[in-house]
Structures are given as C-alpha cells and as structure tokens.
Amino acid sequence: MILQNYIFKQVSITSINITIIFFSMIWLIQSLRQIDLVIENGASLFDFLYISILPGPLWLMIIIPISSLISVIIIFNRFSNDQETLSFHLSGANIFFLIKPILLISIFNMILLTVINFYIIPKAYNIFKSKQFELRNNISQIFLREGVFNDIQKDLTVLVDKRVSMYELEGIFIYDTRKINKEIDIFARKGKIVLTSSGPFFQLEDGNRREVQSDGKVLNELSFKNYSINIARKKTDPKFGWYDTNAESIISLLTNGDLNAKAEGHFRLSYPIMAITLPMLSLVIFLCFPMLFKRQVYIVSSSLFLGLLIQLLLISMRKVFILNPSLWSLFYLIPITPILVSLFIIFFQDNFKNYNQNK
C-alpha cells in the first residue's frame, strides 16, 4: 500500500506540474490575441484577465491526457534509471499492483474531462463570447481619440474633433461602408453615445448625411437636426466570430445536421477516454517490454511517439468524419483499442516475458 501511494503521489504531482506549465504557455500565447480589447476598446486589466482565462477548460481537455502520458514516462524512466522498478519486482509487486495507482489517476482524469466536455466548456465559451461581444461593443470605453480616425469596426470609421465627456462628443465625422457598393459620409456638430439593450448608438445633432455609390455618384444628401446611427457589431461579424462549436453542448452537436458540428460532438464525447489510453500505453511499454529495447531512450521515445500518434489520429478524425460520416465509430475505436491491447498484454505478460528471455 505504501508503494502504491508513493507511485500515486509521484505521478500526480508531476502531472499537475506539467499541466500548469502547458496551461501557462497556452494562456500566454492565446492572451496576446485578446490584447486588442485593451488597445482598441480600453478594457480593464480585470476584464482582460477574465476573458483570456475563459477558454481554459478547452485547453485542459487537450493538456490533461498529454500531461498524464509525460508524467508516467518521466516517473517510470526515473524508476528504471534508479533501479527502483527492479526493487518493486523483488519486493513481490506484480504488474497489476504497479498499474493500480496509474489507473486510479486515469479514471479520475477521465471523469474530470467528461464533466469539462459536457458542462464546463460550453458554459465557459458562451460566457467568453458574450463577454467578448460586450467589450467590443462597449463604445463608452473605446479610445475615441480626438483628431484621429478611429476604426470602430472594419467598415466604420469615426473622427471626433473634441470629446467633451465619456459620452458627449463635438465635431463628428463618420465614414460608413457597411452597405455593399455604398459609402455614407455623416457630419454632425455634436452628438452623444447612447447605450441600449440592442447595442450602442450615436445620437447626432445638427449635421448632414451623404450617400454615395462606389463609382462616386451621389444617391442622396440631407440635412438633419437629429439623427441616430447604430454602431453595434453584429454577432456574425468575422472579427467577433460568434458561432463556435465549443459553445454548444455535446448533445446539441450530435443532433445537429451539420457534419462539422457532429464531428466536434463525437470528438468531445470520445476524447476523455484518452485520459486512460495514453498513460496505460506508456506504462505497459515500460513494464512489459523493457528487454525489447537496448537503451532506455528507445522506450521513452516509443512511448511518446505512440501516445502522440494516437492523439493526432483522434484529432484528425474530425476531418475524416466530414468526408465519410459512416466512419463515426473510429472516434471511439482509436482510444479504446490501445486500452484493450494493453489489457491483453497485462493478462498474458508471462508469455511476453518468456519471449523476451528467449530473445
């Protein structure tokens, strides 16, 4: 029991440390993609940190099985180098005894990934997209710099002569190209930002509006006392990217008629099995086939190679499924087959030992 607790503790601590390292690296890289919220929209540091961490559950889905694989490789490679594996066998510990703590960790990780995939990922991504949309449309925080062309959207530019307060503006010019083959120029003496449930508006006073075709022909021109213009981003805005399969539940993805959605549903439903597949595969290679490799580095490299290969095969199944939906069962066979093979090897380890001795 003490030996099992020792293995459990060593593998768990190493796996957690590797997960933290990978998570931090991904967060650092991905957070740079959200930096425009601070630069363009004046979001607070809290908002930036909050929105950059929300996709975290999706990263954990990929990281946890890989961390388990690497932790098993590191710990059992160290055991082998320190001759601890041999001492385990001399103490009477069989392969089932050594596998039990790894299996407990793997089952826990599989349950954790199932909860993450079913509940946490869609909830976190919906919050992420809503918060992103809210920040990008919070015009009151946008740096409408005076005397500079400010790109509110990719096809909407605003020039402000003077910003009297957070909401009140003077000397406003708006260049709007959101309509196909049309350009709209708007001049206003003053105006203000109005926030509504449907998004922000510019409420303009004392100005004129001119609509021009792409060939330069003026379609209409008018003067106004009061004029409102909607400046909210649509949720279909490519920069916003509202629709995301990660924001959908597994059940809704599997019942969706879109093949991309179904592929994502099968992937998220099957992926938690990888939490058992990867560590089990590397553990069996270390414990059952040590004599097949002349050097320890071959065992480490083969374990890592096979683990990553299975990972890539499962990820690539999303593309394969779109081409041939009848192959949906491969989503589950890819992670389950190595487990069954590993169990077969464990149950018949004596035959493999005899084979190794004859070699």
C-alpha positions in Angstrom: 0.0 0.0 0.0 2.9 2.4 0.8 4.4 1.6 -2.6 1.2 2.4 -4.4 0.8 5.6 -2.5 4.3 6.5 -3.4 3.7 5.9 -7.1 0.3 7.7 -7.0 1.9 10.8 -5.3 4.9 10.9 -7.7 2.8 10.6 -10.9 0.1 13.0 -9.6 2.5 15.8 -8.6 4.4 15.5 -11.9 1.2 15.5 -13.9 -0.1 18.6 -12.1 3.2 20.5 -12.6 3.3 19.6 -16.3 -0.4 20.7 -16.7 0.3 24.0 -15.0 3.4 24.6 -17.3 1.4 23.7 -20.5 -1.6 25.8 -19.4 0.5 28.8 -18.6 2.3 28.6 -22.0 -1.0 28.3 -23.9 -2.6 31.1 -21.8 0.4 33.4 -22.6 0.1 32.8 -26.3 -3.7 33.0 -26.5 -3.9 36.0 -24.3 -2.0 38.0 -26.9 -4.9 37.5 -29.3 -7.2 39.4 -26.8 -4.8 42.3 -26.3 -6.7 44.3 -28.8 -9.5 44.6 -26.3 -7.2 46.7 -24.2 -5.6 48.6 -27.1 -8.8 49.3 -29.1 -11.6 49.1 -26.6 -10.0 50.3 -23.4 -10.9 47.2 -21.4 -9.7 47.0 -17.9 -7.0 44.6 -16.7 -9.6 42.6 -14.9 -11.7 42.2 -18.0 -8.6 41.2 -20.0 -7.6 38.5 -17.5 -11.1 37.3 -17.1 -11.8 36.9 -20.8 -8.3 35.4 -21.5 -8.8 32.6 -18.9 -12.4 31.6 -20.0 -11.2 29.3 -22.9 -9.1 27.4 -20.3 -11.4 24.4 -20.0 -10.8 23.7 -23.7 -7.1 23.8 -23.2 -7.3 21.4 -20.2 -9.2 18.9 -22.4 -6.1 18.5 -24.6 -3.5 19.1 -21.9 -4.6 16.6 -19.2 -4.1 13.3 -21.2 -0.7 14.5 -22.6 0.4 15.5 -19.1 -0.5 12.1 -17.8 1.4 10.4 -20.6 4.5 12.6 -20.0 4.3 12.2 -16.2 4.2 8.4 -16.5 7.2 8.4 -18.9 9.2 10.7 -16.6 8.5 8.9 -13.3 9.0 5.3 -14.6 12.0 6.3 -16.6 13.4 7.7 -13.3 12.4 4.5 -11.5 14.2 2.5 -14.2 17.4 4.6 -14.0 17.5 4.3 -10.2 16.8 0.6 -10.4 13.5 1.2 -8.5 11.5 -0.9 -10.9 13.7 -3.9 -10.2 13.2 -3.3 -6.4 9.5 -3.2 -7.0 9.6 -6.7 -8.6 11.9 -8.1 -5.9 9.5 -6.9 -3.2 6.8 -9.1 -4.8 4.9 -6.4 -6.6 3.3 -7.6 -9.8 2.3 -5.5 -12.8 -1.3 -5.2 -11.5 0.0 -3.8 -8.3 2.0 -1.1 -10.2 -0.7 -0.3 -12.6 -3.4 0.3 -10.0 -2.4 3.9 -8.9 -1.9 4.9 -12.5 -5.4 3.5 -13.4 -6.9 5.4 -10.5 -5.4 8.7 -11.7 -6.5 7.9 -15.2 -10.1 7.2 -14.2 -10.3 10.4 -12.2 -8.9 12.4 -15.2 -11.5 10.7 -17.5 -14.3 11.7 -15.2 -12.9 15.2 -14.9 -12.7 15.5 -18.7 -16.2 14.2 -19.1 -17.5 16.9 -16.8 -15.4 19.5 -18.6 -16.6 18.5 -22.0 -20.2 18.1 -21.2 -20.8 21.1 -19.0 -17.8 23.4 -18.4 -16.6 24.0 -22.0 -20.0 25.1 -23.5 -20.8 27.3 -20.4 -17.4 28.9 -20.3 -17.3 29.5 -24.1 -20.8 31.1 -24.1 -19.6 33.4 -21.3 -16.4 34.1 -23.2 -18.2 35.0 -26.5 -20.8 37.1 -24.7 -18.2 39.0 -22.7 -16.1 39.5 -25.8 -19.1 40.8 -27.7 -20.0 43.1 -24.8 -16.5 44.5 -24.5 -16.2 45.1 -28.3 -19.5 46.9 -28.2 -18.9 49.0 -25.1 -18.2 52.1 -27.1 -18.2 54.2 -23.9 -14.8 52.6 -23.1 -13.4 52.9 -26.7 -10.5 55.3 -27.0 -12.2 57.7 -29.4 -9.0 59.8 -29.6 -9.5 63.4 -30.7 -8.4 64.4 -34.2 -7.7 60.7 -35.2 -9.6 58.3 -37.4 -10.9 55.7 -35.0 -11.9 52.3 -36.5 -15.0 51.3 -34.6 -15.4 48.4 -36.9 -13.5 47.3 -40.0 -16.1 49.2 -42.2 -17.0 52.0 -39.8 -14.6 54.9 -39.0 -15.2 57.9 -36.7 -13.3 61.1 -36.4 -14.0 63.3 -33.3 -12.8 66.9 -33.0 -13.4 67.1 -29.3 -14.6 64.6 -26.6 -16.4 66.7 -24.0 -17.0 63.7 -21.7 -17.2 60.0 -21.9 -20.5 60.1 -23.8 -20.6 63.6 -25.3 -18.8 64.5 -28.5 -18.3 67.6 -30.7 -17.3 67.9 -34.3 -18.1 64.3 -35.5 -17.4 62.7 -38.9 -18.5 59.2 -39.6 -17.4 57.1 -42.7 -19.7 54.1 -43.1 -19.2 51.4 -45.7 -21.3 48.6 -44.2 -23.7 48.7 -47.1 -22.4 46.9 -50.2 -21.3 49.3 -53.0 -22.3 52.3 -51.0 -20.4 54.9 -48.9 -22.1 57.1 -46.3 -20.5 60.3 -45.0 -22.0 61.9 -41.9 -21.0 65.2 -40.4 -22.5 66.5 -37.1 -21.8 69.5 -35.0 -22.2 67.4 -31.8 -23.6 64.1 -30.6 -23.5 61.6 -27.8 -23.1 57.9 -27.3 -26.3 56.1 -26.2 -26.2 52.6 -24.8 -29.3 50.4 -25.3 -30.1 46.7 -24.9 -29.7 46.2 -28.6 -26.2 47.9 -28.7 -24.7 51.3 -28.7 -25.9 54.2 -30.9 -24.6 57.6 -31.9 -27.3 60.2 -31.3 -26.2 63.1 -33.6 -27.4 66.7 -33.8 -27.1 69.5 -36.5 -25.4 67.8 -39.4 -25.8 66.3 -42.9 -25.7 62.9 -44.4 -24.5 61.9 -47.9 -24.8 58.5 -49.5 -22.5 57.8 -52.5 -22.2 54.8 -54.8 -18.8 53.1 -55.3 -18.5 54.9 -58.7 -18.8 58.3 -57.0 -22.4 59.1 -57.9 -24.3 60.8 -55.1 -27.5 59.0 -54.4 -29.0 61.3 -51.8 -28.0 64.1 -49.4 -29.9 65.5 -46.5 -29.5 67.8 -43.5 -30.8 66.8 -40.1 -31.5 68.2 -36.7 -31.4 64.8 -35.0 -30.0 61.5 -36.5 -29.2 58.1 -34.9 -26.8 55.6 -36.3 -26.4 52.0 -34.9 -22.7 51.2 -34.3 -23.1 47.8 -32.6 -21.2 44.9 -34.0 -23.3 42.0 -35.3 -22.7 38.6 -33.8 -21.9 37.4 -37.3 -19.0 39.9 -37.6 -15.9 37.8 -38.6 -13.8 39.7 -36.1 -16.2 38.6 -33.4 -16.8 35.0 -34.6 -19.9 34.4 -32.6 -20.8 30.9 -33.7 -18.4 28.4 -32.2 -19.0 24.7 -31.8 -17.2 24.9 -28.4 -20.2 27.0 -27.2 -22.6 24.1 -28.0 -23.3 21.1 -25.7 -22.3 17.7 -26.9 -26.0 16.6 -27.2 -26.8 19.6 -29.4 -23.7 19.0 -31.6 -24.6 15.3 -32.1 -28.2 16.1 -33.0 -27.1 18.9 -35.4 -27.4 18.3 -39.1 -24.1 20.0 -39.8 -21.3 17.5 -40.2 -18.7 19.8 -38.6 -20.9 20.0 -35.5 -21.4 16.3 -35.4 -17.7 15.7 -35.8 -17.0 18.0 -32.9 -19.6 16.3 -30.8 -18.1 12.8 -31.4 -14.6 14.2 -30.7 -15.6 15.7 -27.3 -17.6 12.7 -26.3 -14.7 10.2 -27.1 -11.8 12.3 -26.0 -12.0 11.7 -22.2 -11.1 8.1 -22.9 -7.6 9.4 -23.9 -7.0 10.0 -20.2 -6.8 6.3 -19.8 -5.3 5.4 -23.2 -2.1 7.4 -23.1 -0.8 6.6 -19.6 -1.8 3.0 -19.9 0.0 2.6 -23.2 3.3 4.1 -22.0 3.1 2.2 -18.7 2.7 -1.2 -20.5 5.7 -0.4 -22.7 7.9 0.4 -19.7 6.8 -2.7 -17.6 6.3 -5.4 -20.2 8.8 -4.7 -22.9 12.0 -3.3 -21.2 14.2 -6.0 -22.8 13.0 -5.3 -26.4 14.9 -2.1 -26.3 18.6 -1.9 -25.8 18.5 1.6 -24.5 16.2 3.4 -22.1 15.8 6.3 -24.6 14.1 3.9 -27.1 11.4 3.1 -24.5 10.8 6.8 -23.7 10.7 7.8 -27.4 8.5 5.0 -28.5 6.0 5.7 -25.6 5.9 9.3 -26.5 5.6 8.6 -30.2 2.8 6.1 -29.9 0.9 8.4 -27.5 1.1 11.5 -29.7 0.3 9.4 -32.8 -3.0 8.2 -31.2 -3.7 11.8 -30.2 -3.2 13.0 -33.7 -5.3 10.2 -35.2 -8.2 11.1 -33.0 -7.9 14.8 -33.7 -7.7 14.1 -37.5 -10.9 12.1 -37.3 -12.9 15.3 -37.4 -11.8 15.8 -41.0 -12.2 12.1 -41.9 -15.8 12.1 -40.5 -16.8 15.1 -42.6 -15.6 13.2 -45.7 -17.2 9.9 -44.7 -19.7 10.1 -41.8 -20.1 6.3 -41.7 -16.7 6.1 -40.0 -18.0 7.7 -36.8 -17.1 4.6 -34.8 -13.4 5.3 -35.3 -13.8 8.2 -32.8 -14.2 5.5 -30.1 -12.1 2.7 -31.5 -9.0 4.8 -31.8 -8.8 5.5 -28.0 -10.3 2.2 -26.8 -8.2 -0.2 -28.9 -4.9 0.6 -27.2 -6.5 0.0 -23.8 -7.8 -3.4 -24.9 -4.4 -4.2 -26.3 -2.7 -3.1 -23.1 -5.0 -5.2 -21.0 -4.4 -8.2 -23.2 -0.6 -7.8 -22.8 -1.0 -7.4 -19.0 -3.1 -10.6 -18.6 -0.7 -12.6 -20.8 2.5 -11.0 -19.5 4.1 -14.3 -18.7 4.1 -15.3 -22.3 5.8 -12.0 -23.2 8.3 -12.4 -20.5 9.2 -15.8 -21.9 9.5 -14.3 -25.3 11.8 -11.6 -24.0 14.0 -14.1 -22.2 14.3 -16.3 -25.4 15.4 -13.2 -27.3 
